[in-house]
């Protein structure tokens, strides 16, 4: 079952390397944004997947370790992956797409709603490459009214 990496797999190579990030998140409506920072190391897994391990601060305090996987499924023609963090028990399963210009990767996943009442919500992580050494991640959640609300923005810069 040997496969050859596709153009979309090669596109993911722009994530490879050592990064630092600075993030700003809104933890609750009406509260000021909370800032955090950290590092991420991203490697390739066989040319099909990128695997990123992050170390930093959890918004609101405490250390956090995160693990990201992203690949491309030629059968469905969709980007797929997972995200998990040391601060929660939920495994986020991504499904997404690349914009026509090849600059913006959008990944959606279901996860626990901020309400804490056991309900699930749809989340969207949008990564835009500003240039080869700077990418911006914007995280959004879809409300019950169907509108998307941004709750986090992180700027990743490649370490020199």
PyMOL CGO cylinders between C-alpha atoms (Angstrom):
from pymol import cmd
from pymol.cgo import CYLINDER

trace = [
    CYLINDER, 0.00, 0.00, 0.00, 2.85, 2.40, -0.77, 0.3, 1, 1, 1, 1, 1, 1,
    CYLINDER, 2.85, 2.40, -0.77, 1.59, 5.77, -1.89, 0.3, 1, 1, 1, 1, 1, 1,
    CYLINDER, 1.59, 5.77, -1.89, 3.32, 8.83, -3.25, 0.3, 1, 1, 1, 1, 1, 1,
    CYLINDER, 3.32, 8.83, -3.25, 2.94, 12.21, -1.54, 0.3, 1, 1, 1, 1, 1, 1,
    CYLINDER, 2.94, 12.21, -1.54, 0.58, 14.52, -3.42, 0.3, 1, 1, 1, 1, 1, 1,
    CYLINDER, 0.58, 14.52, -3.42, 0.88, 18.25, -4.05, 0.3, 1, 1, 1, 1, 1, 1,
    CYLINDER, 0.88, 18.25, -4.05, -1.17, 18.87, -0.87, 0.3, 1, 1, 1, 1, 1, 1,
    CYLINDER, -1.17, 18.87, -0.87, 1.28, 16.82, 1.21, 0.3, 1, 1, 1, 1, 1, 1,
    CYLINDER, 1.28, 16.82, 1.21, 4.14, 18.94, -0.14, 0.3, 1, 1, 1, 1, 1, 1,
    CYLINDER, 4.14, 18.94, -0.14, 2.14, 22.08, 0.73, 0.3, 1, 1, 1, 1, 1, 1,
    CYLINDER, 2.14, 22.08, 0.73, 2.14, 20.98, 4.38, 0.3, 1, 1, 1, 1, 1, 1,
    CYLINDER, 2.14, 20.98, 4.38, 5.96, 21.13, 4.41, 0.3, 1, 1, 1, 1, 1, 1,
    CYLINDER, 5.96, 21.13, 4.41, 5.72, 24.87, 5.05, 0.3, 1, 1, 1, 1, 1, 1,
    CYLINDER, 5.72, 24.87, 5.05, 4.84, 23.95, 8.67, 0.3, 1, 1, 1, 1, 1, 1,
    CYLINDER, 4.84, 23.95, 8.67, 8.16, 22.12, 9.16, 0.3, 1, 1, 1, 1, 1, 1,
    CYLINDER, 8.16, 22.12, 9.16, 10.73, 23.62, 11.51, 0.3, 1, 1, 1, 1, 1, 1,
    CYLINDER, 10.73, 23.62, 11.51, 11.11, 25.32, 14.85, 0.3, 1, 1, 1, 1, 1, 1,
    CYLINDER, 11.11, 25.32, 14.85, 8.63, 28.05, 15.78, 0.3, 1, 1, 1, 1, 1, 1,
    CYLINDER, 8.63, 28.05, 15.78, 7.84, 30.44, 18.62, 0.3, 1, 1, 1, 1, 1, 1,
    CYLINDER, 7.84, 30.44, 18.62, 4.33, 31.74, 19.16, 0.3, 1, 1, 1, 1, 1, 1,
    CYLINDER, 4.33, 31.74, 19.16, 2.50, 34.50, 20.98, 0.3, 1, 1, 1, 1, 1, 1,
    CYLINDER, 2.50, 34.50, 20.98, -1.23, 34.04, 21.50, 0.3, 1, 1, 1, 1, 1, 1,
    CYLINDER, -1.23, 34.04, 21.50, -4.11, 36.09, 22.78, 0.3, 1, 1, 1, 1, 1, 1,
    CYLINDER, -4.11, 36.09, 22.78, -7.32, 34.37, 23.90, 0.3, 1, 1, 1, 1, 1, 1,
    CYLINDER, -7.32, 34.37, 23.90, -10.65, 35.50, 25.30, 0.3, 1, 1, 1, 1, 1, 1,
    CYLINDER, -10.65, 35.50, 25.30, -11.49, 33.11, 28.14, 0.3, 1, 1, 1, 1, 1, 1,
    CYLINDER, -11.49, 33.11, 28.14, -15.01, 34.42, 28.82, 0.3, 1, 1, 1, 1, 1, 1,
    CYLINDER, -15.01, 34.42, 28.82, -17.30, 37.11, 27.37, 0.3, 1, 1, 1, 1, 1, 1,
    CYLINDER, -17.30, 37.11, 27.37, -16.60, 40.54, 28.77, 0.3, 1, 1, 1, 1, 1, 1,
    CYLINDER, -16.60, 40.54, 28.77, -13.15, 39.61, 30.11, 0.3, 1, 1, 1, 1, 1, 1,
    CYLINDER, -13.15, 39.61, 30.11, -9.91, 41.07, 28.74, 0.3, 1, 1, 1, 1, 1, 1,
    CYLINDER, -9.91, 41.07, 28.74, -7.79, 38.84, 26.49, 0.3, 1, 1, 1, 1, 1, 1,
    CYLINDER, -7.79, 38.84, 26.49, -5.19, 36.58, 28.12, 0.3, 1, 1, 1, 1, 1, 1,
    CYLINDER, -5.19, 36.58, 28.12, -1.74, 36.35, 26.56, 0.3, 1, 1, 1, 1, 1, 1,
    CYLINDER, -1.74, 36.35, 26.56, 0.44, 33.26, 26.35, 0.3, 1, 1, 1, 1, 1, 1,
    CYLINDER, 0.44, 33.26, 26.35, 3.56, 32.15, 24.50, 0.3, 1, 1, 1, 1, 1, 1,
    CYLINDER, 3.56, 32.15, 24.50, 5.58, 29.06, 23.70, 0.3, 1, 1, 1, 1, 1, 1,
    CYLINDER, 5.58, 29.06, 23.70, 7.38, 27.00, 21.09, 0.3, 1, 1, 1, 1, 1, 1,
    CYLINDER, 7.38, 27.00, 21.09, 6.45, 24.40, 18.50, 0.3, 1, 1, 1, 1, 1, 1,
    CYLINDER, 6.45, 24.40, 18.50, 8.64, 21.84, 16.76, 0.3, 1, 1, 1, 1, 1, 1,
    CYLINDER, 8.64, 21.84, 16.76, 7.15, 20.42, 13.53, 0.3, 1, 1, 1, 1, 1, 1,
    CYLINDER, 7.15, 20.42, 13.53, 8.53, 17.41, 11.67, 0.3, 1, 1, 1, 1, 1, 1,
    CYLINDER, 8.53, 17.41, 11.67, 7.46, 15.28, 8.74, 0.3, 1, 1, 1, 1, 1, 1,
    CYLINDER, 7.46, 15.28, 8.74, 6.15, 11.75, 9.09, 0.3, 1, 1, 1, 1, 1, 1,
    CYLINDER, 6.15, 11.75, 9.09, 6.96, 9.97, 5.83, 0.3, 1, 1, 1, 1, 1, 1,
    CYLINDER, 6.96, 9.97, 5.83, 6.19, 13.01, 3.68, 0.3, 1, 1, 1, 1, 1, 1,
    CYLINDER, 6.19, 13.01, 3.68, 2.46, 12.48, 4.28, 0.3, 1, 1, 1, 1, 1, 1,
    CYLINDER, 2.46, 12.48, 4.28, 1.95, 14.04, 7.70, 0.3, 1, 1, 1, 1, 1, 1,
    CYLINDER, 1.95, 14.04, 7.70, 3.25, 16.96, 9.69, 0.3, 1, 1, 1, 1, 1, 1,
    CYLINDER, 3.25, 16.96, 9.69, 3.54, 16.37, 13.42, 0.3, 1, 1, 1, 1, 1, 1,
    CYLINDER, 3.54, 16.37, 13.42, 3.90, 19.39, 15.70, 0.3, 1, 1, 1, 1, 1, 1,
    CYLINDER, 3.90, 19.39, 15.70, 4.68, 19.29, 19.39, 0.3, 1, 1, 1, 1, 1, 1,
    CYLINDER, 4.68, 19.29, 19.39, 4.09, 22.50, 21.28, 0.3, 1, 1, 1, 1, 1, 1,
    CYLINDER, 4.09, 22.50, 21.28, 5.30, 23.62, 24.70, 0.3, 1, 1, 1, 1, 1, 1,
    CYLINDER, 5.30, 23.62, 24.70, 4.07, 26.73, 26.41, 0.3, 1, 1, 1, 1, 1, 1,
    CYLINDER, 4.07, 26.73, 26.41, 1.58, 28.32, 28.71, 0.3, 1, 1, 1, 1, 1, 1,
    CYLINDER, 1.58, 28.32, 28.71, -2.08, 27.45, 28.85, 0.3, 1, 1, 1, 1, 1, 1,
    CYLINDER, -2.08, 27.45, 28.85, -4.15, 30.63, 28.45, 0.3, 1, 1, 1, 1, 1, 1,
    CYLINDER, -4.15, 30.63, 28.45, -5.04, 31.53, 32.00, 0.3, 1, 1, 1, 1, 1, 1,
    CYLINDER, -5.04, 31.53, 32.00, -1.95, 29.86, 33.48, 0.3, 1, 1, 1, 1, 1, 1,
    CYLINDER, -1.95, 29.86, 33.48, -0.06, 26.62, 33.79, 0.3, 1, 1, 1, 1, 1, 1,
    CYLINDER, -0.06, 26.62, 33.79, 2.20, 24.66, 31.48, 0.3, 1, 1, 1, 1, 1, 1,
    CYLINDER, 2.20, 24.66, 31.48, 0.77, 23.05, 28.35, 0.3, 1, 1, 1, 1, 1, 1,
    CYLINDER, 0.77, 23.05, 28.35, 1.99, 20.46, 25.88, 0.3, 1, 1, 1, 1, 1, 1,
    CYLINDER, 1.99, 20.46, 25.88, 0.13, 20.03, 22.59, 0.3, 1, 1, 1, 1, 1, 1,
    CYLINDER, 0.13, 20.03, 22.59, 0.36, 17.55, 19.75, 0.3, 1, 1, 1, 1, 1, 1,
    CYLINDER, 0.36, 17.55, 19.75, -0.86, 18.33, 16.23, 0.3, 1, 1, 1, 1, 1, 1,
    CYLINDER, -0.86, 18.33, 16.23, -1.04, 16.00, 13.23, 0.3, 1, 1, 1, 1, 1, 1,
    CYLINDER, -1.04, 16.00, 13.23, -2.16, 17.15, 9.78, 0.3, 1, 1, 1, 1, 1, 1,
    CYLINDER, -2.16, 17.15, 9.78, -2.17, 15.25, 6.50, 0.3, 1, 1, 1, 1, 1, 1,
    CYLINDER, -2.17, 15.25, 6.50, -4.16, 15.02, 3.30, 0.3, 1, 1, 1, 1, 1, 1,
    CYLINDER, -4.16, 15.02, 3.30, -6.49, 12.20, 2.28, 0.3, 1, 1, 1, 1, 1, 1,
    CYLINDER, -6.49, 12.20, 2.28, -6.36, 11.84, -1.54, 0.3, 1, 1, 1, 1, 1, 1,
    CYLINDER, -6.36, 11.84, -1.54, -9.50, 9.67, -1.48, 0.3, 1, 1, 1, 1, 1, 1,
    CYLINDER, -9.50, 9.67, -1.48, -11.71, 12.39, 0.07, 0.3, 1, 1, 1, 1, 1, 1,
    CYLINDER, -11.71, 12.39, 0.07, -9.57, 15.30, -1.18, 0.3, 1, 1, 1, 1, 1, 1,
    CYLINDER, -9.57, 15.30, -1.18, -9.68, 16.77, 2.34, 0.3, 1, 1, 1, 1, 1, 1,
    CYLINDER, -9.68, 16.77, 2.34, -7.05, 17.73, 4.89, 0.3, 1, 1, 1, 1, 1, 1,
    CYLINDER, -7.05, 17.73, 4.89, -7.35, 15.59, 8.02, 0.3, 1, 1, 1, 1, 1, 1,
    CYLINDER, -7.35, 15.59, 8.02, -5.67, 15.49, 11.40, 0.3, 1, 1, 1, 1, 1, 1,
    CYLINDER, -5.67, 15.49, 11.40, -5.86, 15.61, 15.15, 0.3, 1, 1, 1, 1, 1, 1,
    CYLINDER, -5.86, 15.61, 15.15, -5.02, 17.95, 18.01, 0.3, 1, 1, 1, 1, 1, 1,
    CYLINDER, -5.02, 17.95, 18.01, -4.69, 17.14, 21.67, 0.3, 1, 1, 1, 1, 1, 1,
    CYLINDER, -4.69, 17.14, 21.67, -3.41, 19.01, 24.67, 0.3, 1, 1, 1, 1, 1, 1,
    CYLINDER, -3.41, 19.01, 24.67, -2.22, 18.18, 28.17, 0.3, 1, 1, 1, 1, 1, 1,
    CYLINDER, -2.22, 18.18, 28.17, -4.93, 20.44, 29.61, 0.3, 1, 1, 1, 1, 1, 1,
    CYLINDER, -4.93, 20.44, 29.61, -7.92, 18.39, 28.41, 0.3, 1, 1, 1, 1, 1, 1,
    CYLINDER, -7.92, 18.39, 28.41, -9.22, 14.88, 27.76, 0.3, 1, 1, 1, 1, 1, 1,
    CYLINDER, -9.22, 14.88, 27.76, -10.82, 15.58, 24.36, 0.3, 1, 1, 1, 1, 1, 1,
    CYLINDER, -10.82, 15.58, 24.36, -9.18, 14.43, 21.11, 0.3, 1, 1, 1, 1, 1, 1,
    CYLINDER, -9.18, 14.43, 21.11, -9.95, 16.95, 18.38, 0.3, 1, 1, 1, 1, 1, 1,
    CYLINDER, -9.95, 16.95, 18.38, -10.39, 15.32, 14.95, 0.3, 1, 1, 1, 1, 1, 1,
    CYLINDER, -10.39, 15.32, 14.95, -9.86, 17.69, 12.06, 0.3, 1, 1, 1, 1, 1, 1,
    CYLINDER, -9.86, 17.69, 12.06, -11.44, 17.83, 8.62, 0.3, 1, 1, 1, 1, 1, 1,
    CYLINDER, -11.44, 17.83, 8.62, -10.61, 20.72, 6.33, 0.3, 1, 1, 1, 1, 1, 1,
    CYLINDER, -10.61, 20.72, 6.33, -9.61, 22.40, 3.11, 0.3, 1, 1, 1, 1, 1, 1,
    CYLINDER, -9.61, 22.40, 3.11, -7.11, 24.76, 1.51, 0.3, 1, 1, 1, 1, 1, 1,
    CYLINDER, -7.11, 24.76, 1.51, -8.22, 28.00, -0.14, 0.3, 1, 1, 1, 1, 1, 1,
    CYLINDER, -8.22, 28.00, -0.14, -7.80, 28.48, -3.89, 0.3, 1, 1, 1, 1, 1, 1,
    CYLINDER, -7.80, 28.48, -3.89, -4.73, 30.71, -3.46, 0.3, 1, 1, 1, 1, 1, 1,
    CYLINDER, -4.73, 30.71, -3.46, -2.94, 28.12, -1.31, 0.3, 1, 1, 1, 1, 1, 1,
    CYLINDER, -2.94, 28.12, -1.31, -2.40, 30.47, 1.64, 0.3, 1, 1, 1, 1, 1, 1,
    CYLINDER, -2.40, 30.47, 1.64, -5.16, 29.55, 4.11, 0.3, 1, 1, 1, 1, 1, 1,
    CYLINDER, -5.16, 29.55, 4.11, -5.78, 26.12, 5.64, 0.3, 1, 1, 1, 1, 1, 1,
    CYLINDER, -5.78, 26.12, 5.64, -9.13, 25.75, 7.43, 0.3, 1, 1, 1, 1, 1, 1,
    CYLINDER, -9.13, 25.75, 7.43, -9.64, 22.80, 9.78, 0.3, 1, 1, 1, 1, 1, 1,
    CYLINDER, -9.64, 22.80, 9.78, -12.91, 22.09, 11.59, 0.3, 1, 1, 1, 1, 1, 1,
    CYLINDER, -12.91, 22.09, 11.59, -13.55, 19.83, 14.59, 0.3, 1, 1, 1, 1, 1, 1,
    CYLINDER, -13.55, 19.83, 14.59, -16.25, 19.06, 17.12, 0.3, 1, 1, 1, 1, 1, 1,
    CYLINDER, -16.25, 19.06, 17.12, -15.45, 19.68, 20.76, 0.3, 1, 1, 1, 1, 1, 1,
    CYLINDER, -15.45, 19.68, 20.76, -16.89, 20.53, 24.15, 0.3, 1, 1, 1, 1, 1, 1,
    CYLINDER, -16.89, 20.53, 24.15, -18.83, 23.80, 24.14, 0.3, 1, 1, 1, 1, 1, 1,
    CYLINDER, -18.83, 23.80, 24.14, -17.54, 26.65, 26.29, 0.3, 1, 1, 1, 1, 1, 1,
    CYLINDER, -17.54, 26.65, 26.29, -20.83, 26.54, 28.21, 0.3, 1, 1, 1, 1, 1, 1,
    CYLINDER, -20.83, 26.54, 28.21, -19.57, 23.53, 30.18, 0.3, 1, 1, 1, 1, 1, 1,
    CYLINDER, -19.57, 23.53, 30.18, -23.00, 21.90, 30.06, 0.3, 1, 1, 1, 1, 1, 1,
    CYLINDER, -23.00, 21.90, 30.06, -21.86, 18.78, 28.20, 0.3, 1, 1, 1, 1, 1, 1,
    CYLINDER, -21.86, 18.78, 28.20, -22.95, 20.05, 24.80, 0.3, 1, 1, 1, 1, 1, 1,
    CYLINDER, -22.95, 20.05, 24.80, -20.68, 19.94, 21.76, 0.3, 1, 1, 1, 1, 1, 1,
    CYLINDER, -20.68, 19.94, 21.76, -19.83, 22.77, 19.39, 0.3, 1, 1, 1, 1, 1, 1,
    CYLINDER, -19.83, 22.77, 19.39, -18.12, 23.15, 16.02, 0.3, 1, 1, 1, 1, 1, 1,
    CYLINDER, -18.12, 23.15, 16.02, -14.71, 24.81, 16.06, 0.3, 1, 1, 1, 1, 1, 1,
    CYLINDER, -14.71, 24.81, 16.06, -12.63, 26.16, 13.21, 0.3, 1, 1, 1, 1, 1, 1,
    CYLINDER, -12.63, 26.16, 13.21, -8.84, 26.65, 13.21, 0.3, 1, 1, 1, 1, 1, 1,
    CYLINDER, -8.84, 26.65, 13.21, -7.72, 28.85, 10.33, 0.3, 1, 1, 1, 1, 1, 1,
    CYLINDER, -7.72, 28.85, 10.33, -4.00, 29.04, 9.53, 0.3, 1, 1, 1, 1, 1, 1,
    CYLINDER, -4.00, 29.04, 9.53, -2.81, 31.72, 7.13, 0.3, 1, 1, 1, 1, 1, 1,
    CYLINDER, -2.81, 31.72, 7.13, 0.78, 31.91, 5.95, 0.3, 1, 1, 1, 1, 1, 1,
    CYLINDER, 0.78, 31.91, 5.95, 1.77, 35.57, 5.84, 0.3, 1, 1, 1, 1, 1, 1,
    CYLINDER, 1.77, 35.57, 5.84, 5.18, 34.54, 4.47, 0.3, 1, 1, 1, 1, 1, 1,
    CYLINDER, 5.18, 34.54, 4.47, 7.55, 31.56, 4.80, 0.3, 1, 1, 1, 1, 1, 1,
    CYLINDER, 7.55, 31.56, 4.80, 8.47, 32.49, 8.39, 0.3, 1, 1, 1, 1, 1, 1,
    CYLINDER, 8.47, 32.49, 8.39, 5.20, 33.85, 9.80, 0.3, 1, 1, 1, 1, 1, 1,
    CYLINDER, 5.20, 33.85, 9.80, 1.85, 32.15, 10.11, 0.3, 1, 1, 1, 1, 1, 1,
    CYLINDER, 1.85, 32.15, 10.11, -1.29, 33.23, 11.96, 0.3, 1, 1, 1, 1, 1, 1,
    CYLINDER, -1.29, 33.23, 11.96, -3.71, 30.80, 13.60, 0.3, 1, 1, 1, 1, 1, 1,
    CYLINDER, -3.71, 30.80, 13.60, -7.21, 32.04, 14.35, 0.3, 1, 1, 1, 1, 1, 1,
    CYLINDER, -7.21, 32.04, 14.35, -9.54, 29.82, 16.38, 0.3, 1, 1, 1, 1, 1, 1,
    CYLINDER, -9.54, 29.82, 16.38, -13.31, 30.28, 16.16, 0.3, 1, 1, 1, 1, 1, 1,
    CYLINDER, -13.31, 30.28, 16.16, -16.40, 28.60, 17.56, 0.3, 1, 1, 1, 1, 1, 1,
    CYLINDER, -16.40, 28.60, 17.56, -19.82, 28.46, 15.93, 0.3, 1, 1, 1, 1, 1, 1,
    CYLINDER, -19.82, 28.46, 15.93, -22.59, 29.68, 18.21, 0.3, 1, 1, 1, 1, 1, 1,
    CYLINDER, -22.59, 29.68, 18.21, -26.10, 28.28, 18.44, 0.3, 1, 1, 1, 1, 1, 1,
    CYLINDER, -26.10, 28.28, 18.44, -27.15, 31.09, 16.07, 0.3, 1, 1, 1, 1, 1, 1,
    CYLINDER, -27.15, 31.09, 16.07, -24.70, 29.75, 13.44, 0.3, 1, 1, 1, 1, 1, 1,
    CYLINDER, -24.70, 29.75, 13.44, -22.36, 32.75, 13.67, 0.3, 1, 1, 1, 1, 1, 1,
    CYLINDER, -22.36, 32.75, 13.67, -18.60, 32.24, 14.07, 0.3, 1, 1, 1, 1, 1, 1,
    CYLINDER, -18.60, 32.24, 14.07, -16.86, 33.96, 17.01, 0.3, 1, 1, 1, 1, 1, 1,
    CYLINDER, -16.86, 33.96, 17.01, -13.09, 34.29, 17.23, 0.3, 1, 1, 1, 1, 1, 1,
    CYLINDER, -13.09, 34.29, 17.23, -11.69, 33.42, 20.65, 0.3, 1, 1, 1, 1, 1, 1,
    CYLINDER, -11.69, 33.42, 20.65, -7.95, 33.06, 19.97, 0.3, 1, 1, 1, 1, 1, 1,
    CYLINDER, -7.95, 33.06, 19.97, -5.28, 34.41, 17.66, 0.3, 1, 1, 1, 1, 1, 1,
    CYLINDER, -5.28, 34.41, 17.66, -1.68, 33.16, 17.66, 0.3, 1, 1, 1, 1, 1, 1,
    CYLINDER, -1.68, 33.16, 17.66, 1.28, 34.44, 15.66, 0.3, 1, 1, 1, 1, 1, 1,
    CYLINDER, 1.28, 34.44, 15.66, 3.90, 31.78, 14.88, 0.3, 1, 1, 1, 1, 1, 1,
    CYLINDER, 3.90, 31.78, 14.88, 7.36, 32.93, 13.80, 0.3, 1, 1, 1, 1, 1, 1,
    CYLINDER, 7.36, 32.93, 13.80, 10.09, 30.65, 12.56, 0.3, 1, 1, 1, 1, 1, 1,
    CYLINDER, 10.09, 30.65, 12.56, 13.11, 30.57, 14.87, 0.3, 1, 1, 1, 1, 1, 1,
    CYLINDER, 13.11, 30.57, 14.87, 16.31, 31.77, 13.21, 0.3, 1, 1, 1, 1, 1, 1,
]
cmd.load_cgo(trace, "trace")
